[in-house]
Amino acid sequence: MQGARNVALAISLAFFASSSSFAQEKTGTRQDVEKRLRAARKPQAAAPLDEVVKTLFAAHTFQQAAISPDGNSVAWVEDVHSKNGVVTGSSVIYVKSLKTEAAPRRIGAGAADSLHAEGGVAWSPDSQKLAFLSDAAKKGQQQLYVVNAAGGAPKLLTNVKGFLSTPGWSPDGKTIAILFTENATRASGPLVAETPETGEIKDAFFEQRLALVDLATGKLSQITPADAYIYEYDWSPDGKRFIVSSALGNGDNNWWIAELSTLDATTGLMKSIYKPKLQIANPVWSPDGKQIAFIEGIMSDEGLTGGDIHIIGSDGGEAKNLTKDMKASAAWLGWLPNKKILFSEFVGGNSAIATLDPVSSKIEQRWSSEGTFSAGGVFGFLLSASGDGKTIAGIFRSYSHAPEVALITGESPTPALVTSRNASLKPAWGEAKSITWKNDGYEVQGWLLYPRDFDPARKYPLVVFVHGGPSYISLSHWPGSHDFSSGLAGMGYFVLLPNPRGSFGQGEAFTRANVKDFGYGDFKDIVAGVDEAIRVAPIDSNRLGITGWSYGGFMTMWAVTQTSRFKAAMAGAGLSNWQSYYGENLIDQWMIPFFGKSVYDDPEVYAKSSPINFIKKVKTPTLILVGDSDGEVPAPQSYEFWHALKTLGVETQFVVYEHEGHLFANPKHQRDVIARTLAWFDAHLK
């Protein structure tokens, strides 16, 4: 219930006190709430809060890094920020030679100093050209361009209306494939704000199809059927076919039941070769064209990839799991010329890069983030490898290192930085330590983020931050403007970020260990982690809080119905009632793998994990935040929980943000989430 979209935020600190752009702000026991919040907003708290929030907004962020096939150059896409750190919606592309000391060179479709939304970089097979997307011709409508990597004016190839993404060159360099959603009114995926519907409601949707663009003429031809939604694709080595993951019907909802198919590049004929038991991602063709490798596992969101590596013959047959005993979760993969598979993985609470021999299933680790940079973007761990696999480009970051584009080579285990955009940034939070604990036969890992200016002679409050998903992971990362957990550490809290059962990082059995068990084993893992944090650090056990977004929001609602141990809580986009949620959300397909059946076939399994059924046990003051256009976890789930707390006399505050989806896009709203959350915990734990 959390996914991958670029998010931006910024506001003045005065904003969180009041704002007309919230759809509604509702409270229970309002006078007491406002009294506490006013105390937390006293002037002496403003300076450190301002400094922490400024750091959260200060980092330059990157969307993509792509190394050329010959390994001689690297391109990247960088977000454009305003002076106060707001991501403006514009982005720029840079190319740097790795063979010279020349400075990076910007490429783009507009005038030299103009700003547009540009990205989706793809290198040609000969490393001489770059394909990219830009809205330079018309703001808000990206088109496909090609430019010589050495310089020169770009060539406009398309003139379409709709959403384009993921260009990919044919092996002969004469054609570019691209995903195209014709006449789309918004970006694809359930994480962005939904368009309000009135009148007769129908299951209407736009189909994302695979299109081919002829490089010589610019002619675009959609080659997949109109009723098939294409999620991912890869060219065959001979350029005659594709492997695609696809599903019929609503693309936002049906990713969880996508199948693997081959697609004839000339005729458009699709042939299903694999119907998976769980979710699939990242299908890629072997160099000899005989096999397809892909990742399969239980995944709660498109883009949050984790699972085992499988292979299947390119004409179908039985799929083979090559990593069924691996105590890690594969996140991305690609084939090497020597027929081994290069892949990224989550291991414990760290990220790593390894190779896999598909014949022997032998795994050799090539790089690990332990003790150094972590790897990946905010939501995924995507990499780009040179044709020979010797050089890997990616976006690297950790709690102590702000994000930069970097390279992994065979020469050093330490990432070689290509950029230094964030070299001057220093953390506004304390040290991050990986801790482990045992519970119910599992060894569970989490990150304990220390308070800023930590004094070992003092005792501090602790806030637990539960990640979304549930199939996801908390890694060492440089927080962005959406990350209120690091803001808490900057304001004098310990923050525990656990990876309980259901998380990536310890193999598929661990990730599936919360199936039909939401709120039970996973919550016990979290509580045991709190005990371990108290054991290893000077934490005041009487000043504990809990928070999270999406699945973390559910777990927060669940926690306050199960124990009075937490003295304050903030539930972001949480789920209070799995039974009503099934009929409210727009992506109900994700629930079947986790609950076993639909709510209509087994209502009891949904009822036993619904916080609303235990609501009369709640004593904890709870702040509730949600977007009014959230299709993934709709606002009525938060209304239901708030209404119950208010009726029962539990201290609460409820804020609904106007025209926000599951991930907030409005800068003012995102900063308000940070400031309001900090104020809430300050009022109740300090």
N, C-alpha and C positions, 0 to 999 in steps of 0.2 A: 504493500500500500504506500509505497514511496517510489519515486522514479526519477528519471534523468531528464531534466530540463534546465537550461540556464536561467538563473534567477538573479534579480538585481534589487538593491534597496538603498535608501538613504532618507533621513529627515533631520530636522533640527530637534534637539533634545526637548525643547518646550512642547513639541508636537504630542508626545505621549500623554500629556495631561488632559488634552481634549482635542477632538477632531471631528469635523462634520463629514468626513469621507467614510466613517464607519456606518454600515447599514443600521446596526443597533448595538447598544451597550446596555446590558441588563445586569442587575446585581440582586443578591439576597442579603438581608441585614445590611442595607446600604450604608447607614451612618457609620457602623463599625468598620466596614471596608474602606470607606473614604478616609476615615481618621487614620487608619494604618498606612494607607498609601500616601497621604500627605506627609506623614512622618518620614517615610522612605524617600520623599522628594525634597527634603531639606537641602539648602544650598551646599552644605559641606559635602554631600554625596555627589554633586553634579560634576565636579572636576574629574575625579577618577572614572566615573561612568563615561563621561565624554571622551576621555583618553582611550578607554577600552573599546568603545564603539568606533572611534576613529581608526583604531588598529584593525578592527574587523572589516572595515570598509576600504582600507588602504592598499591591500594587495592587488597588483595587476593580475588578471586572470586569463587563462588560456583555454580555448575550446578544443584545440587539436594540434598534434605534431605529426608530421609525415616526412619520412626520410626517402630520398630518391632511390630507385632500384639499384643504381651503381654505387650507392653509399657515399657519394661525394657532396651532397647538398641536403639541407633539411629546410622544410617549410613549416610555418606554424601560423595559427590564427589566434589573435590576441584581442580581447575585449577592450573597447575604448571607455575610459572612465572620465567623469567630470572632475573638476578641481576638488570637490568634497567627497570623491570616491564612488559616486553613483555610476553603475554601468549604464551607458547611454542608449544601448540598443545597436550602436554601431560597432563594427569590428574590422580589423585590418589584417592583411596577410603579409608575412615577411619571408624572405628566402635568404639563406646564408650558405656560402660555400664552406665546406669543411676542409678544403685543401689550401685555402689562402687565409690571410688575416683581414680580408676585406670586411667592412661593416655589413650588417644585414641590409638587404634592399627590399623596400616595400613594393608590392605589386597590387594592382587593383584595376577596376574598370572605369573609375571616374577620373576627374582632374587630379593633379598631383596632391593637392592638399584637401581634397574633398573626403567626406566620411560617409560610409554606407554600411549596410549589413552584408558582410562578405565572409565566405568560409567554404566548407565542403571541399577542401583541397584534395586533388588526386594527381599523382605523377603519371606521365606517359611511360610505357614500357622501356623506351630508350633514354629516359631521364632528361629529355630535351624540352618537354612542354609540361604545363600545369593546367589542369581543368579546375575551375572554381565557380562558385555561385556568388552573384552580386545583385543588389537592387538599385544599381546606379542608373539604370534606364528609367525606372519608376519606383519610387519609395514604397516599400512594403511588398513588392513583387520581385522575387529573385529570378534571374535568368542564368543560363549556363554560358560561360565564357572559356576561351582557351588562350593562353599566352605563352610565348617562348620563355623558358626559364632564364635565359641569358639577357632578356630585356626586349623591349618593343611594345607596340600597342596590342592590347588584347582584342580578340575576335569574338563578337557576340554570335552565339549559335542558335539560341531559341527565342521565341516570342510567344510565350504561353501564359495562361491564366490559371493559377493554382499553386500547389506546394511542391517544390523540387527538393530532393535530398540524395546524398550518397552517390555521386558520380563515380564510375569505374570504367577504365579503359579496356578495350578488347586486346587480346594478346598481339594482334598485328598493328595496333595503334591507329586504326582507321575509323573506329566507332566508339562512342561513349555510351554506356548504359547508365540509366538514372531512374530513381523512383519518382513517380509523378502522380500527384493527387489532383486531378483536374477540377477546377472551380472550387477548390477547398476554401472555406471561409476562415480557417484557423489552422495552426500547426496540429499535426496528428498527435494522438495519445490522450489518455484520460487525465493527465496531470495538469493540463492548462484549463483555464476557466471555461466552463461549458456555456454555450449559447442558450439563453432562456427560450423555452418552448411554450407556445400557447395554441389554442385551437385543438383540433384533433391530433393527438400524439401518436406518431408512428415510429417504427424502428428504422428511421432514415439514416443513411450514412454515405460517406464518400469512399471510393475504393482507391487505394494506393496501388498503382500498376507499374510494371517494369516497362520502360520505354528505351528505344535505341535512337541515338542521334548520330547521323552521318557527319563526319568531320568535314568533308569536302563541301557538302551542300547545306548543312544545318537542318536537314529534314528530320523531324521527330516522328517516330512510329511507336504506338503503344502495342506491345506484343502479347501481353497476358490477357486472359479473359476478363470481361467487365465485372464478373461477380467474384473474382478472387482478389483478396488483399495480400500484397507481397510485403513481407517484413524485411527479409535479408536475401542477398543473392551473391553468387560468385561465378565468374566466367570459367568454363572448362579450359584446359591448356590449349586445345586446338581452336577455341573460339566458336565452336559450333553449337554448344549447349550452355545452359546455366544450371546450377543447383539453387533452388529457392526454398525458403520457408514461407508458407502461405496458409490462409484459411478462407473459407467462404463466409460472406456476411460481414457484420460489423467489425471493422478492424480494431477499434479500441477494445472491444470485449473479447475477441476470439483469438488473440495471440496465445492464450493458454492451451488452445487445442490445435495449434498450427502443425502442419505436416511437412515433410521433406518431399520435394518433387523435382524431377528434371524438366527442363524447358528447352525446346528446340528453338534456336535463335532465328531460324528462317521461317518456320511455319507457325510458331507460337504454341505448338502442341505440348501440353503438360502431362506428365506421368508421375503419379504418386509412387514413391519408393519406400517410404517409412512413415508409419503412424505411431508416434511415440506414446509411451505410458505417461510421461510427465512433460515438462516444457523443454524446448530445444532452442539453441542459439548458435550463431557463428558457424554456419556450414561452409566448408572450404574444400576445394578440389585438390587431390594429390597431384604432384608434378607429372606422373605418368597417366593421369586421367582415369585410373582404375578404381579409386576409392574416394569416399567423402568422409571427412572428419567433422565432428560437431560436438557440442556440449549439451548434455541432457541432465536434468535434475529438477527438483522441486524449487520453483522460482515464483516469488509473489509479484514481480513486476517486470515488464519488458525493459531491458536495459540494465537491470540489476542481475547480472549473469553469475551463476555459480553452479557447479555440478561436476559430473564425471565426463571424461573424454571417450567418445564412441567413434567407431568407424563402420562404414557399410559400403558394399560394392556400388559403383556408380549406376548400375542397372537394377539395384535392389538386392534383396536377399535378407539374411539375418544380420542385425546390427550386433557388434561386439563391444562390450564395455572394457576399455583398456586400463581403467584406473579404479576399479570397484573397491579396492582396499586402501586407496589413497586417503591419508588423513589431512586432506586439504581440499579446496574447491577451485576448480579451473574457472577462469574468468574470461579468457580470450585465447585464441590459438591461430596458428598459421603453419603451413608446411615449409620445410627447408629443402634445398636441392638434394640433400643426401637422404631424402625420404623420411627423416625424423620430423616430429611435430614440435614446434616451439610454442610454449604456452605461458601465460601469466596465471598466477594462482594466489589465493588467500590461504595463509598457513598460520593457525592460531590467530593472533591479532596483527599479523604482519603480511606484507605482500612479497612475492618472489617471482622469479622467472626460471623456467626449467625446460628441458627437452625430454621427449618421450619417444622411445623406439617402438613403433607399432607392432613389430614382430615379436620382440621379447617382453614388451611392456616395461622395460627398464627406464627409470626416471633419473635424470642427472640434473641437479640444481645448478643454475648458472649464476644467479644473483639473488640475494635476500635483503630485504629492507631492515632487518634487525640491526639496531644500533646506528642506522644511517637514515637517509631519505626513505620515506614511503613512496609508493608509486600510484599513479592513476589520477583521475579527475575527481570531482566531487562525488560522482555516483558510480563510476565504472573504472576498470583497469584495462584500458585499451592501449595497445602498443602499435608501433610501425617498425617493420624490419626491412633492412636492405635485401636485395635479391639473394645474396649469398648467406644471409642470416648472421653475419659477423657484427653488424652494428644495429642497435635497437634504439629508437627514439620514443620518448614519452614525456609526460608531464609528471614531475617528481616534487614531492612536498612532504612535510612532517610537522609535528607540533613546534619544532624548533627551526624549521626552514620553510619560508614562504615559497609558493609554487614557482618553478622555472622549467623551461624546456631543457632536457638533458639527454645524454647518450649513454648507453651501456655497451661497452666493447669487451673483447677478450683480454684487453691489456690491464684493466683495473676493475676491482669490485665496487669502486665508488663511482656514482654517476658523474660524467663530465658535463658541466654546465655549458649550455649554448647561449642562454640568456642570463642577464643579471638585472632584470627589471625590478626585483624586490630585494636587492642586496642590502639596502639600508634599513629594512624592517626588522624590528625586534619584537619578540612575543610580549603581549600584555598580560600573560598568564604564567603560571609557574611550571615546574618540571612535570613531564608526563612519564609515568612508570607503568610497565606492564605487570599485572599481578595475576595469579592463578589460585584457584581453590577447588576443592572436591565437593561434589554433591550427587547423591543417588548413583554413584558409580561413574559419573562424568568428571573430567577435569575441565573446568570452565575458566576462560580467560577474560580479562577486561582491562581497560585503561583507567588509571587513577591520576587525574589531573590535579596538581597541587595548586594551592592559592598563590596568587602573586605576592611577592615579598614575604614568603613563608617564614614563620618564626616557630621553630620546633618547641619552644617553651609554651606556646599558646595552644588552646583547643579551638577547632574550627567547626562550623556547620558543614554538612555534606548534602549535596543534591545528586540523586541518581538520574542519569539521562539514558533512556531506553531508545535504541535505534528503531527506525521504521522497518518495513518489510512485511512479514518477519524474516524472510530470506534475505539477509543483508549482514553487514558487519561494521563494527566500529574499529577504525584504523587510526594510527597516528597520522594526523593531517593538520595542515594549516587551515584554521577555520575561515570561512567566508562571512559575508554580511548576513547570511541566513542563520548563523550558528550561535544561538544564545547559550549553549552549554559552555563554550570557552569564555563567553562574557561573564558567566557566573564565577569561573576561576579567577578572572581578572578582578572581580569585585570581592574577593576574600573567601571563596568557598572551595572546599574539595569537591570535585566532580567525578563520580564513578560512571564509566561508560562500559557496561557489561556486554559480553557476547554469549548469552544463554543458549540452551538447546533451541534449535530452530535457526541459528545463525550460520553463516558461511565460516569456513576456516578449519573445520575438523572432519571433513568428509561428509558424504551424502547421508549416512545413517544419523549423524548428529543433526544435520539440517532438517531431516524428516522426523526428528524425535518429538516435535510438538504437534504432530498431526493428530487431530481430534482431541487435543489436550491444551488448547490455548488457556493461559492463565493459571495452569497448575504446575507442571514440571518446570516450565520456563520461569515462572514467578518464583518458585523455590530456589532456582539457580541465582536469581537476582538478589533475593534476601540473604542467601549464603554469601554472596559477594559483598553485601553491605557489612556483614559480620567480619569478613576478612579485611575489608578496608579499615574498619574500626580497630582491628587487631594490629595492623601494620602502620597506622598513621594516627596522629593526635586529633581524632574526630570526636566531637561531642555527640554522644548517642541520643541525647534529648533534642537535638536540632537537626533532624533529617527531613529532606524533601525529595520529591520525585517528579519527573517531567518527561516529556517525549512528544513526538509528532507522528501521526498516522498509527502504525502498530504500537509505537511508543505512547501515543495518546490513549489508545485502548488500554495498554498495560498500566498507565497512570490511573485511569478510571477504575480498572480492576483492583489495583493496589489499595486504593482508599476504601474499597468495599470489603477488603479482606483483613485489614489491619489498621490500627490507630497509631502505628509506629511512626508514620510520616506525619509531620506537623504542618506541612504545606504541600500543595501540588499544583501543577499547571498541565492541563490536558489539551494538546494541540491537535485539531482534526481527529478527535478520538471516536471510538465506537462504543456505544453504551448498550446496544441491543442487537445481537447478531441476527435475531429472527426478523426484526423490522428492517435491518440493514440490507438483508438479502433482496428485498423488493424495492429498496430505495436507490441503491448504487447502480452505476451504469456498466459495471464490469463483473457481473456475478459469476462469470466462468472461472475466475481465479479461486473461488471458494471451494469448488468440488474436490480438488486434490487435497485440501487441508482438512475438510470436514467429512469427506467420504461420500456424501450424498447431498442432494439439494435440501433446503429447509423444509420443503413440502414432503419429502420422503423420510427425513429423520430430524424433526424439530427439536428433539431432546438434546442432541449433540450441540446444537446451536444455543439452546437455553442454558446449558450448564456453564457456558463460558461468557454469559452476558452479564456485565456489571449491574444492569438495572434490576436483575433478580435478587441482588444482595444489597440494594440501595439503602435500606434502613439501618445498615451497620455503619454508614459513613459519618465520621466526626471531623474529618480533615478539611480545613479551608481550601477551596479548589477554584482556581482560575481556569476558564474555558475559552479557547480561541478557535475560530474557524472561518473559512471563506464562504461567502454566500453562493458561489457558483462551483462548488467542489462536487464533481461527479464521481470521484473515487471514494470519498467518505463524506456523504452529503451532510449539510448543516443540521437537518432534523435530528441526527444522532446526538449532537451537542445540545440542541434544544431540550431533548428528552432528559438528558442527564442534569442540565441546569434546572429545569422545571422541578425535578424531584428534589434536588438539594434545597432549592428555594422553599418548596412546600414543607420540607422537613426541618427548616430552620438552620441549615448548615451554611456557614459563611461562604459566599461564592460571588464571583463576578463573571459575566459572559459578554464577550465581544465578537460581533460578526463583522467581517471586513467586506466591503462592497466590491463586487466583480473580481473576486479572487478565487482561483482554483485550489487544487491540492497543494501546489507550491506557489507561494505568493510572488507576484511580479511587481506590484506597486512599491517603489522605494520607501514611501512614507509608512506604509503598512508594515513592511519588514523591519524597519527600525523600531516601530512601535512595539512589535512582538518582543524584541530584545529588551527595550527599556521597561515595558510593562511587566515582563517576566521577572526581571531583576528587582523591580520595585515590590512585586508580590512576595518574593522570597525574603527580601530585606525586612519587609513588614512583619513576617511571621517567624523568621528564623534568627534574626539579629536583635 
